[in-house]
Amino acid sequence: MKNALRAVLSALKTYGVGLGLFIAIAAVLIGGLSSTEQAGAEEQLELLRDNISRAVVSCYALEGGYPESLEYLVDNYNVRIDESKFVVHYMIFASNIMPDIDIIPKTGTTQS
């Protein structure tokens, strides 16, 4: 009986350490995936901001004025916006003044 109890306790110690190690590794992996996902969202935000800014400046250089709307950029300057992830506010004051462009993520913690 004592030998059986010792065997059970030994197995618990062995599997307990293994289970604890498995849980720790799983937690690290999940945390890494979460931070990678957040970094990807931040990179998408920066790429969108750069693409819109580049298109606005190109329009000004080629046409002599800033575009009147975001739709004009989408139609004529190959700007693509993932509307499921971002809201873009495009406010123009005059054709010779750089428009105010705000990009707001729909979900997550990334700020514009």
LINDA-V594047 format. One record per residue. RES is the residue in three letters. PSI is psi as a letter, one per 20 degrees, with the letter a starting at -180 (* if undefined). OMEGA is omega in whole degrees, -180 to 180 (none if undefined). BURIAL is # if it has 9 or more other ideal C-beta (glycine too) atoms within 8 Angstrom, else .. Layout:
res:psi:omega:burial
RES:PSI:OMEGA:BURIAL
RES:PSI:OMEGA:BURIAL
This chain:
res:psi:omega:burial
MET:g:179:.
LYS:h:-180:.
ASN:h:179:.
ALA:g:178:.
LEU:g:178:.
ARG:h:179:.
ALA:g:179:.
VAL:g:179:.
LEU:h:178:.
SER:g:179:.
ALA:g:178:.
LEU:g:179:.
LYS:g:-178:.
THR:g:-178:.
TYR:h:178:.
GLY:g:178:.
VAL:g:179:.
GLY:g:179:.
LEU:g:177:.
GLY:g:178:.
LEU:g:178:.
PHE:g:180:.
ILE:g:179:.
ALA:g:179:.
ILE:g:179:.
ALA:g:179:.
ALA:g:179:.
VAL:g:179:.
LEU:g:179:.
ILE:g:177:.
GLY:h:178:.
GLY:g:178:.
LEU:h:179:.
SER:g:-180:.
SER:h:176:.
THR:g:179:.
GLU:g:179:.
GLN:g:178:#
ALA:h:177:.
GLY:g:179:.
ALA:g:178:#
GLU:h:178:#
GLU:g:177:.
GLN:g:179:#
LEU:g:179:#
GLU:g:178:.
LEU:g:178:.
LEU:g:179:#
ARG:g:179:#
ASP:g:-179:.
ASN:g:179:#
ILE:g:180:#
SER:g:179:#
ARG:g:179:.
ALA:h:179:#
VAL:g:-180:#
VAL:h:178:.
SER:g:178:#
CYS:g:179:#
TYR:g:-179:#
ALA:h:-176:.
LEU:h:-172:.
GLU:i:177:.
GLY:j:178:.
GLY:q:178:.
TYR:q:-179:#
PRO:q:-177:#
GLU:h:-178:.
SER:r:176:.
LEU:h:179:#
GLU:h:178:.
TYR:g:177:#
LEU:g:180:#
VAL:g:-177:#
ASP:h:-170:.
ASN:i:-175:.
TYR:k:173:#
ASN:k:175:.
VAL:p:179:#
ARG:p:-179:.
ILE:p:175:#
ASP:n:-175:.
GLU:i:176:.
SER:i:-178:.
LYS:h:-173:#
PHE:q:170:#
VAL:p:-179:.
VAL:p:175:#
HIS:p:-177:#
TYR:o:-177:#
MET:o:-180:.
ILE:p:179:#
PHE:g:179:.
ALA:r:-175:.
SER:i:180:.
ASN:j:178:.
ILE:p:-179:.
MET:p:180:.
PRO:q:176:#
ASP:p:-176:#
ILE:o:176:#
ASP:p:178:.
ILE:p:-176:#
ILE:p:176:#
PRO:q:179:#
LYS:h:179:.
THR:r:178:.
GLY:a:-175:.
THR:j:-178:.
THR:p:-179:#
GLN:q:175:.
SER:*:none:.
